[in-house]
């Protein structure tokens, strides 16, 4: 047994390592490098349990075929009104427009006509994010035209979070300034299926301009681009799509890749396939909300505990049985990665592994170095 002075110094050094390592790597986790490492692992684990496409969701696509038939974009809003009039007898569950209608129509009566058509079908419209500028230091949401906003079944944001590698994986349930928090539009659409809106909004993040974001969630992708059924806008408009393909479905109206309107996004499978239209990203998010299978992210104290506890535990094990330090470190590395994998696959919780894994490995190296120095210091001459 080591002398009391050596034992005291050992514990002091272990406590310093236990306090400093998680804090250091927690800070580094927000810097390039560890972020990309976490995303690399996340993307590969995300596809372990890929869901089947929800048959209750379809896309009404503004595609090349529709533009060739109906003329160049933008179209008059009378075409959206005609679309809703065609959809109404089929009684879809909801229609979500992934199109901004924040400026009045070129023909004044088009907005009035579209609002009248919206009264026949539950329609959900997006607000448009308007970023802060030098002249206006506060970001804001631009609302749909008042006539349309009043006729809509719901109004919400459609902001998608872009990670450091340029891919979309998460959405905030609520966003807004200090006065108003706007819900994610897909969450309102999912509520049409009986999904309860969250009672709490979760951890709040805030940008420098005071913009608040709450309730971040991730979602699995049912497949690559074009996994969901796409009904051409012009085919639906002209009655070529049977009512059975529309009835009781959530229909998302948005632009497709071949329209060349520039709404394609990188998604976790970007390394293997083409980008995905934004409207299909929303289809995946709504499917996850409807199924209650969104992915959560630890925040605050839970996130700090996940980064620190594995480091503390491996240090305690090394102090308890120092002769097995290498085995403890290897075992804790394996256990931490398995916990990360199981939490995402079966618990729908993402525990980023880079910080705890690096912390465990560094703690093992420091422990071995400290033991070697101590042995040399007390070796007989």
Long-range contacts (C-beta under 8 A, 24 or more apart in sequence): 6-374, 6-378, 10-319, 10-370, 10-374, 11-319, 13-370, 14-315, 14-318, 14-319, 14-367, 17-311, 17-315, 17-363, 17-366, 17-367, 18-308, 18-311, 18-312, 18-315, 18-363, 21-311, 21-359, 21-362, 21-363, 21-366, 22-304, 22-307, 22-308, 22-311, 22-355, 22-359, 25-307, 25-355, 25-358, 25-359, 25-362, 26-304, 26-307, 26-355, 28-355, 29-307, 29-352, 29-354, 29-355, 32-164, 34-354, 34-355, 34-358, 35-163, 35-164, 36-164, 36-165, 37-354, 38-352, 38-353, 38-354, 39-163, 39-164, 39-165, 39-167, 39-169, 41-340, 41-352, 41-353, 41-354, 42-169, 42-268, 42-344, 42-350, 42-352, 43-167, 43-268, 43-269, 45-340, 45-341, 45-344, 45-345, 46-220, 46-221, 46-268, 46-344, 47-220, 47-221, 47-268, 47-269, 48-341, 48-344, 48-345, 49-220, 49-345, 50-220, 50-221, 50-222, 50-223, 51-220, 51-222, 51-287, 51-288, 51-291, 51-293, 52-222, 53-222, 53-223, 53-227, 53-228, 53-229, 53-287, 54-222, 54-283, 54-286, 54-287, 54-290, 54-291, 56-93, 56-193, 56-248, 56-249, 56-250, 56-290, 57-228, 57-249, 57-250, 57-252, 57-283, 57-286, 57-287, 58-228, 58-229, 58-230, 58-231, 58-245, 58-246, 58-249, 58-250, 58-251, 58-252, 59-228, 59-229, 59-230, 59-231, 59-251, 59-252, 59-253, 59-254, 59-256, 59-277, 59-279, 59-280, 59-283, 60-95, 60-230, 60-231, 60-232, 60-233, 60-236, 60-251, 60-252, 60-253, 60-254, 61-230, 61-231, 61-232, 61-233, 61-254, 61-255, 61-256, 61-259, 61-277, 61-279, 62-233, 62-253, 62-254, 62-255, 62-256, 62-259, 62-261, 63-230, 63-232, 63-233, 63-256, 63-258, 63-259, 64-256, 64-258, 64-259, 64-260, 65-232, 65-234, 65-235, 66-232, 66-233, 66-234, 66-237, 66-259, 67-259, 69-234, 70-233, 70-234, 70-237, 73-259, 73-261, 76-105, 76-106, 76-107, 76-110, 77-101, 77-105, 77-107, 77-110, 77-111, 77-113, 77-114, 78-107, 78-110, 78-113, 78-114, 79-237, 80-114, 80-117, 80-253, 81-110, 81-113, 81-114, 81-116, 81-117, 82-117, 82-237, 83-233, 83-236, 83-237, 83-253, 84-114, 84-117, 84-118, 84-120, 84-121, 84-123, 85-117, 85-120, 86-236, 86-237, 86-239, 87-121, 87-236, 87-246, 87-251, 88-117, 88-120, 88-121, 89-243, 90-243, 90-246, 90-247, 91-247, 91-248, 92-121, 92-246, 92-247, 92-248, 92-249, 92-250, 92-251, 93-122, 93-192, 93-193, 93-248, 93-249, 93-250, 94-122, 94-123, 94-124, 94-153, 94-189, 94-192, 94-250, 94-251, 95-121, 95-122, 95-123, 95-124, 95-251, 95-252, 95-253, 96-123, 96-124, 96-185, 96-186, 96-189, 96-250, 96-251, 96-252, 96-253, 96-282, 96-286, 97-123, 97-124, 97-125, 97-126, 97-253, 97-254, 98-126, 98-158, 98-252, 98-253, 98-254, 98-255, 98-263, 98-278, 98-279, 98-282, 99-126, 99-253, 99-254, 99-255, 100-126, 100-128, 100-142, 100-144, 101-125, 101-144, 101-145, 101-148, 102-127, 102-128, 102-142, 102-143, 102-144, 102-145, 103-145, 104-145, 105-145, 111-145, 111-147, 111-148, 112-147, 114-148, 114-151, 115-147, 115-148, 115-150, 115-151, 116-151, 118-148, 118-151, 118-152, 119-151, 122-153, 122-192, 123-151, 123-152, 123-153, 124-152, 124-153, 124-154, 124-155, 124-156, 124-185, 124-188, 124-189, 125-149, 125-152, 125-154, 125-155, 125-185, 126-155, 126-156, 126-157, 126-158, 126-185, 127-155, 127-156, 127-157, 127-158, 127-182, 129-157, 129-159, 129-175, 132-209, 132-211, 137-209, 138-177, 138-209, 138-210, 138-211, 139-177, 139-207, 139-209, 139-211, 140-177, 141-175, 141-176, 141-182, 153-188, 153-192, 154-185, 154-188, 154-189, 155-182, 155-185, 156-182, 156-183, 156-184, 156-185, 156-186, 156-187, 156-188, 157-182, 157-183, 157-184, 157-185, 158-184, 158-185, 158-186, 158-278, 158-282, 159-184, 160-265, 160-278, 160-281, 161-216, 165-266, 166-266, 166-270, 167-265, 167-266, 167-267, 167-268, 167-270, 168-265, 168-266, 168-267, 168-281, 169-218, 169-219, 169-267, 169-268, 170-216, 170-217, 170-218, 170-219, 170-297, 171-216, 171-217, 171-219, 171-285, 172-213, 172-214, 172-215, 172-216, 172-217, 173-198, 173-201, 173-202, 173-214, 173-215, 173-216, 173-217, 174-201, 174-212, 174-213, 174-214, 174-215, 175-211, 175-212, 175-213, 175-214, 176-211, 176-212, 177-210, 177-211, 177-212, 178-210, 178-212, 181-212, 181-214, 184-285, 185-282, 186-282, 186-285, 186-286, 186-289, 187-289, 189-250, 189-286, 190-286, 190-289, 190-290, 192-250, 193-250, 193-290, 195-289, 195-290, 195-292, 202-299, 203-299, 203-300, 216-297, 217-288, 217-294, 217-295, 217-296, 217-297, 218-294, 218-295, 218-296, 218-297, 218-350, 219-284, 219-285, 219-287, 219-288, 219-289, 219-293, 219-294, 219-295, 220-284, 220-288, 220-293, 220-295, 221-267, 221-268, 221-269, 221-276, 221-284, 222-284, 222-287, 224-269, 224-272, 224-273, 224-274, 224-276, 225-257, 225-273, 225-274, 225-275, 225-276, 225-277, 225-280, 226-280, 227-280, 228-280, 228-283, 230-256, 250-286, 252-279, 252-282, 252-283, 252-286, 253-279, 254-278, 254-279, 254-282, 255-279, 293-348, 294-348, 295-344, 295-348, 295-349, 295-350, 296-348, 296-349, 296-350, 297-349, 297-350, 298-349, 298-350, 298-351, 306-351, 306-352, 306-356, 307-355, 307-356, 307-359, 308-359, 309-356, 310-335, 310-336, 310-356, 310-359, 310-360, 311-356, 311-359, 311-360, 311-363, 314-360, 314-363, 314-364, 315-363, 315-367, 318-363, 318-364, 318-367, 322-367, 322-371, 325-364, 325-367, 325-368, 325-371, 326-364, 326-368, 328-364, 329-360, 329-361, 329-363, 329-364, 329-367, 332-360, 333-357, 333-360, 333-361, 336-360
